[in-house]
Amino acid sequence: MWRRAAGDVESAQSELLLDIVRRNAHTEFGASHSFPKIDTVDAFQSAVPISSYEDLLPYIEKAAAGAKHVLTADDVQRFGLTSGSTHASKLIPYTQSLLSEFRSGIDPWVFRLMKNHPRLMRGRSYWSVTPVGEKLGRTTGGIPVGFDDERMYFNSFVQWVLRNVMIAPSELALVQDIDAFKYATLRLLLQEKNITWISVWNPTFLKLLLQPLEDSYDRLAEDVRRGTMSADLRVEFGVDRRIRSRLISSPRRSEEMLRERLLREGDISASDARGRTIYESLWPRLELISCWAHGNAKNSLHEITKLFPRATIEPKGLVATEAFVSYPYSGDTSALSLLSHFFEFESESGEVALAHQLSIGKFYSVIVTTGGGLYRYRMNDVVEVCGFVRGCPLVRFIGRQNNVVDLFGEKLNERFVRSVVERELERRSIPVDFWMLAPDRMASHPGFTLFIQCGAAMHEGMIGGLGKRIDELLSESYHYRYCRRLGQLSSCKVFVIVPTCDPHAVYLEACSHNGQRLGDIKETALHAYQGWAALFKGAYI
């Protein structure tokens, strides 16, 4: 089906849109936007304006209160929860149609994955199970909020396959204590030698999961030997029992763990005589790691490649709570999920194009219409068009369009900040492990600070005058330059993070503390929080 759609993108997308319109013609939203009269894409675009979450919020609130046929003819089965720019969190309605649309993107991805890596199915896998952060609730209309099992996105066959190959039970998401969650997850991973595939969202999340190995090696080895888990999960008895029912006793596996450490003379950070890290030795058949690799996530990929230097890293496509936009295709590009939703793309000049009208090398903001009731919904995700396969666009995620920090009217945008900083770092050939720009309340006068951790090859001459130069480049923005002239902002400063500090872990912990789910946290080039200097270890230069 995908190959047929890719051969005639215009027709495939038009048919998908008109099917959504017909099914929802007699909803409250459909009636007020002339859905019964719409028979072309042009008519749809004329009748329905591009919308933000705030535009759709009155309809979503009605649906959350239990009203039927507000946005969709389908009943809302549950609400997905995601963070917002103007709201602490956003409720995204999930219908059976929307789940089917997600599966229309996931199915070809899984098929392509298994075709390119057939050995994956010969072993076990770990698919991201992240703590829910807080107990799942219900809306005033009694509709569930949140997901306790991310496998619900898959069709029944793939769910059956995953149940048989996945290591971590979905109940782990109910373990809210982060230390207990990490220990329990690693305990389950360690009892399995034949892990071939790991899928997480944020690459630093995997490193976070493996952290207990450094401090609790003997304890973990003993738990594996005895088939126990010496951690208080602090969950309900039934949940605790289901998690512990997955534990197995393996004296042989425990002996392997102790032997691998002995081969490294007790230093698990060292490689063995064959040059293998201890993580490679513990999981020698790991072939593929699927994770975010675009935007600022690419700065933390080296953390994963240091642990598993021989594993293939496959960048994820663009997937959000609201929509399944693209799936991994080739290299760092992903294919537009033509059979999932109806897509529109807004260019930098404000012109709106359809999927078959895109141009290679241009940047677009993604707009979606879904079976979940989001009509011409602006996602604020920016992609670059990298090419086409048959007629299907291949895209790369660039960043968030609406990530703006505006203290005094400077209106700094993440994409602009990323281009400025990356250009200067590349010009100076500075090896970077982490960087982020943020307003800084710890400084004597309000301003922005570049928090940066450099690689081992860095020398002091590389970063001399870096803050001044970044400030000059940021001043290419009229609003930033104006605030600097008025004295509202001081010159950009540079804060160098010491090598012993793990900025990725600090970032994850800070965002998690503020209520974000670990698996949903994305590192950004620009962050609005003003207290990073108190969290990172280092010094201003």
N, C-alpha and C positions, 0 to 999 in steps of 0.2 A: 504493500500500500504506500509506503513512504517513497519508493522509487517512482511510482506512478505520480504521486503528488509533486515530487521534485521535477518531473518532466513537464508539468503544467502548473506552476506555482500560483498563477493568477486565478485559474479556475478552482483549484483545490481550496485556496483561502476564501474565495467568494462563496463557494458551497458551504464551507464550515460556518461562515458568518451568518448566512441566510438561514441555516438550520437553527442556530442559536436564537435568531430573531423570531422565527416562526414558533419555536417552542415556548417562548416567553412573551408572546404578543399580548396576552391578556393579563399580564401582571400589572401592578400599579405603575411600575417604571415604564413598562412597555406601552401601556395605554396613554401615558402622559407624553410619550416621545414618538407617537405615531407608528409603532411597530407593525400594526396590521397593514399599513400602506407601503412598507419598505420592501422593495424587491431588487434593489441593486446596492452595491457598495457605496456609490455616490449618494444615494438617498439616505443611507444609514449615517454617513458622515454629515449630511445636511441637517438631519433630525436630532442627532446626539452630539453635544459638545464634548470636547476632551475634558476629562474630569480628574479631580484629585480625591483623596480619601475624604476630605472635609465636604466635598460636594455630595458624596454618596452616603455620608454619615447618617443623615435623617432616615434614609431607607434601611440602613444596617441596624440602627437602633430599634426600628419597628420590628424587623425580623428577629432581633435578639429578644424582644419582649414577647415573642411568640406569634406575631402576625404571619399569616400565610400569603403566598403569592405577591410578595412585595417587590423583590428583585427577580425572582425566578419562579417558574411553575413547580420545579422540584422543591421538596422540603429541604430546609437547612438541617443537615445531619449533625454538624458541630461547627464551632468557630475556631479557626486557626488563630494563633496569637503571634503578633510580630511587633517589633519596636517601630515607633513613628518619629517624624521630625517635629511635629507640633503636638502630638499626643504621646504620653508615656508608653502606650501600647495601642495596637490597632486590632480590631476583631475582623477577621476575614471569613466570610461565609463559605462553608464547604457543603456542596451538594453531591449527589451521585454523579451528575454530569461532570463536575469539576474533577472528581477523582478519576473518572474515565479519561479525561483530557490529560491528567498527569501520567496515567498509564500509557497513553499514546506516545508520550515522550520517553518514558522509562523503558518500555519494551524494546524499541530499536537500539537503545543504548546497551541494554543487557545482552541482546543478541550479538551486537558488534563486539562487545567486550569478550564474550565467550568464544566468538569466532577467532579473534586475534590472540586470545590467551586461553586455549583449550585446557591447559593444565590447572586452571583455577578451580575447576569443579572436582579435581582429584583430592582436594584438601578442604580444610575448614576456613571460615572467613570471620572477620570482625567487621560489623557494620555499626556506624556510630549510634550509640545509645547514650544520650546526654541527660543529665539531671533536669527535671522539669523546673527546678528553681523554687517552685512553691506548689502546693497541692492544687490539682486541677479542680476547677469550679464549674458553675453553671450560670447562664445568663438569667435575668429575671423571668424569662419565658421557659426556663428549665432546660435549655439546650447546652450540651457539654461544651466546655472551652478547653482547647489544647489537645495535644496528641500524646498518648502514653505508649504508642508503638508506631515508629516511623515506617514499618513494613506495610502499613495499610495502603500506602501509595501503589504497591505492586498488585498485579493480577493474582488470582488464586493459585495458579501453577507456580509462579515465581515465589509467592509466599511459602508454598509447600517446600520448594527447593531450599529457600533461605532457612526455614525452620530446621532443616536437616543438616545444614552446613554452618549455620551461624553459632558462634560460641556464647555470646552474651545474651541472656534472656531479656525481654523487653521490660521486665519488672525492675531492672537496674535503674531505669529512669526515675523510679520512685524513691531512690536513695538520695536524700537531700543534703546530707553531710558530705562535703566535697572530698575530704580525706578518706572517709569510709568508701565512697564511690570509687575513687582511684584504686584503693587497695583491692576491693572486691573485683573490679574489672581486670586488674593485672593478675590477680590470683587465678581467675578463669582462663586468661590467656596463657599463663605459664603451664597449665596442665596439658596444653595442646602443642605438640611439636610440629604437626603438619598444617600450619597456617599458610595459605597461599595468597590471600587477598585481604587487604585492610582498606576500609572506606571510611574516611572521616571528612569533616567539612574544613575546619581550620587546621593547617599542618601542625601548628604548635599544640593543638589538642592532643595529638598522638604523643608528643614528648611529655606532656603533662601526665598522661596516663602511665607512662613508663617510669616516672620519677620515684615511686616507692621502691623500685628495685635497688636504688643506691643506698637507701637507709634501712631497708627491711629485708635484705637478701636472705639471711638465715631464717628469719621468721617465715618468709614466703616458701622457702625450700621445705621447711618443716611442715607447713600447711599442705603443700602438695604431697608430701610423703604420707601424711596421716589422712588426707581427704577432708581436711577441716578448713575453716576460715576464721582466724582469730581477730575478727573485727566486729564491732557492734554496729550493725547497719541502721539501727534506730528507725525501723519501719514496722508496719503491722506484722503480727505473727504469720499470717498467711503469705504475705509477700516475702518475708524472710525465709520461710520454709521453701517456697518455690525457687528462690535464688540458690539456696544451699543444696537443693535437690540436684543441681547441675554439677556439683563438685564430685570429683573422682579421686581416689587414692592411687598414687603412682610412685612407689619407692624408686623405681628405675628413673623416672623423670627427675625426681629430686636429686638423685645421684649425679645425673647429667648436669644439673645446675651447679652443684658443688664442684664437679670436675672442671667445668668451664671456668669457674673463678680461680681454681687452683692453677690452671694452665696460664693464667694471667698474673700469677703470684699474688693473688688477693686483690688486685686492682681491676675492678670491672670496667674502668674507663679505658683500659689498655686493649690492644689487639692481640690475638694469639699468633703463633708462629706462622700461620698461613695468611696473616693480615686481616682476619675477620674480626669485626666488633663482636662483643658478647651478645648483642641483639641478633646479629646474623647467625651466630652459633646456636642460640636458643631456638630460633625459627629459621632453619636453613632453607626451607622451601618457599619462603615469602617471595612472590614474583611481582606483585603489583600493589601500589599504594595510590588510591584515588583521593584527591584533596583539592582545595582551592589552590590556584597557582598564578592568579592574575591580580592586578591592583597591588596593594601593599602586601598581600599574602606571599608574593614571590620572594620578598625579603627574608621570610622565615623558612623557605624551602631547604636551605642549607642545613637547618637543624635536623631535618628528616634524613637528608642524604648522608649526613655524618653517622647516623645510627644504622641506616640500611643503604650503603653506597651502591649495592648491586641491584637493588629493586627498581623496577620501572615506576616512575611518577607519572600518573595520568591526570592532567588538569580536569577539574569538573566543569561542566557547562554552567550556564546561568540558570539557576533554580532559586526561586523565592517562595515564600509562603503564598503569595498571590498567584503565581503562575510558573509553569515550566517553559522556559524560553528556549533553551538549547541544550544539546547533549554532546559529550566529547566525540570528536570525529577524527582529526588528524593533527598531530603535534599539539600546539597550544590553541588551536581553533576548535570551535564547536559548531555543529549544524543546527540551524533554526528548526525548532520542533513544529513543522508545518501542520501536523495533524492534531496539535494540542489546542491552540487558541487562534483567534484572528489577530494578526499583528499589524501595527502601523509604526512608522518611525519618523520622528521629528528631527530635522537637520539643525545644524547650528544657526542657520538663517531663519528658522521657524517654519520651513516648508515641511509638509507631511507627505511621506512616500509610503507605498505598499511594499510588501516583501519582494515582489518581482521588479521593483523600480529602484532598488538600492545601487549605490556606486561604490566600487572598491576603493578603499583608502579613506572613506569619509566616516565621520562620527555621527551617531544618531542616538536619541533618547527613545527608549522602548515604550510603546503604548499597547495595551492588550484589551481584548474583549473576551471574556471567559464565560463558561457555563455556570460559574458560581455567582454571577450577577455583577461582575465588574465590567462596566461598559465604557470603552474608550478611556481606560484607566491609565494615568501616567505613572509608570513605575519608578521614574527618576533614576533608572540604570542606563548608563551610557555604554554603547558598544561600538567597536570599529569593525567595518566590513572588510574581511581579509581575502575573500574570493567566493567562488561558487562551485558546488558539485552538482552536475546537471544544472538545474535552475535554482537549487536551494542555496541561500546565502550561508557562508561560513563567517562566524563572528568571533570577536574576542572582547571579553569584559574589560572596560577601562576604569570605571569608578562610578560613584554616586553623583548625580547631577545636582542634588539639593543639599549636599553636605557643605553648608556655609557657616562660617563663624563671623559674627557681626557684633563686636563690643561697642564700637563708637561710630559705626557706619562704614567700616572698612570693607565689609562684604567679601571676605576671602573665600574662594571656592576650592574644594578639594582638587579638582582636576587641574586648575591653574597652579595650585601649590605643588602638586606632584610634578608637573612639567618643569617648573622653575627649579626645584631642588634636584631632581634627577639630572637635569641638564648640567647643573654646576658640579654635582658629584662626579658625573662622567667626565667632565672637562678636566677635573683635578685628579682623575683616576683613583679616587678614594674607595678602598674596599669596604663595603658597608654590610653589617649584619642586621642593623635595625635603624630606622629613622622615623621621626614623626614631628610635625609642627603643631604647636598648641599655644594658646594664650597662657601667660605665666603669672600667677598671683604672688609667687614667692620672690619675684624680682622687685627691686626698689620702686620701679615705675611701670605701669601697665605696658605690656608689649608681648611680642611673640618670641618663643624660644624653639630652636631646632634641637630636639633630643636625638642624639646619635650615638651608636656604638659601632666602632670601626673594626675591621679585620686585623689580623696579626701583621699584615704587610704595611699597615699605615705608619707614617712617621709624622712628627709634629709639623713639618713644613707644609704638609698637604692641607691642613685645616686652618692655617694662619689666615686671618681676614675673612674666614668663611661667613661669619655672621653678617659682616658689613656687606659682602657681596650678595648674600641672599636678600638682605634688606633692599639693596638696589634693584634686584630683579622683581621683588614683590611690589616695588614702587612703580613698576610698569602698569600696575592697576591704578586707575585714577582714584578710586575711593580709598585705597590704602595710602597712596601718596598724599592725599588731602589730609587724612588723619595724622600722618606723620608731620606735615607742615604745621598743623594746628597744635602740635605737641600733645595730642591725645594718646599717641602711641610712642614708646621709645624704640630705638633701633633693635633689630632682631638680634637675639643672643644665641649662643651655642652652649649646650650642656652635654658634655661627653660622659657617657655611661661606662663605668668600669667593666673590664672583662669578666669579673666574678659575679656580676649582676646579670640575670637572665631577663632582658626587657620584655620578651614575648610572654613569659610566665607572669611577670608583674602586670602586663597589660590585660591578660586573661583574667587574673584575679581581681583587678580593679573593676573591670566591666561586669564580671560575675557578681561582685559585691553590690553593684548598682542594679542588679535584677535581670541581666541578660543570661540566657541559657548558654552554657559553655560552647555547645556545638554551633550556635548562631553567631558567635562573636567574630567579626572581621576586623583585622587591623586596617587602619585608615592613614592616609597621608596627613590628614588634618583632623584634629580632635578638639572639641569645645571645652573639655575639662581643664581647669586652671591649676590643679594641684599636683601635676606629674613630678615636679622637682622634689617633692617630699616622698615620692614612692620609688623613683629610680635612685640607684646609688651612683654617684659621680660628682662632677664639679663643673661650674661655668668656666669657660676659657675666654 
